[in-house]
Amino acid sequence: MELEQLVVPKEKIEEELQAFKQLLRSHKRQLLTDLHRDLARIYGHMRHKGKVIDIYSSFKKAGLNKNRNPKLAICRADASMCYCYKGWSGSAIYSKDSGITKVRKSHGDIRFPEGTFQWMKDEGEKWIPWSKAFIQTPVPYIPTKVLSKLRYTLKNYHIIWEVEKWARVPPKDPILVKMVTPNIALVLATWELTELERAVIMGRL
């Protein structure tokens, strides 16, 4: 699975973090915005050789499979099933709730903007049949060795994985991430599910 990793020169990271710390200690700290804090968190992750990915670009580049469904999925880490709503003009919503719509929101939903996906085969198609607008797939199992290193409960994290088939089929190569902004994720862990783990998951579906 290839994701769009963001890279910043080490010198730039150190420069920005030092400036951020200086402002925090000064009377000018009120000048810092949420954007500055987001960037400081991202730079801090990069400073410790952590990977940072842009999910908007990653999902757009990965594109669709032969059934015109996304090749990648993302969902809150505490979910058992991932539901995807294929929206108008190439937008999409990924959620842990089966009743997801454009207006109904759930904590941890990931929303992709218009133009991310090319649902339509040609310009003559203007809409997606309701029966094909909703798809679902199981959320990956998280090994205990990964769980033991987490600071917060699972609802605070997301999992990204390549979907072999949008059906009740166990996934293979998940990535655990922490979302910083709607499109920027910090990579925390990666792993490969064993045949045993996939077999156990299959039995639970």
Beta strands, then each sheet from edge to edge (+ up, - down):
strand 1: 52-54
strand 2: 72-76
strand 3: 81-86
strand 4: 92-95
strand 5: 110-112
strand 6: 134-138
strand 7: 158-162
strand 8: 175-179
strand 9: 184-190
sheet 1: 1+ 9- 8+ 7- 2+
sheet 2: 5+ 4- 3+ 6-
end
